[in-house]
Amino acid sequence: MREEAGKSKLLRLMAELGRHATGPGRVYLVGGSSIVLLEKGRESTIGVDLKLDPEPAGIFEAIAAVKDALEGNINPALFRQAVEAAMARSDDDSA
């Protein structure tokens, strides 16, 4: 059984994905993972949902390697609408 992921595990996950990916791209934490990372009412999450945009080369191999090493449930998910809404809010805040 996979372990829950707290903030420190999520930060290690993102660092390891960046280290293992072989090309440029963006990896967004979405869903419960983003709430944990931002410390907004949750200390851990069972699954780590990712949005890849654009998909970095080698990311699926990186996910497989990191998933086993960190004993986590990692789900490359398609949450484009949520990511775009968050990015739009971020743009509004910086204006």
Secondary structure, 3 states (H helix, E strand, C coil): CCCCEEHHHHHHHHHHHHHHCCCCCCEEEECHHHHHHCCCCCCEECEEEEEECCCCCCHHHHHHHHHHHHCCEEEECCCHHHHHHHHHHHHHHHC
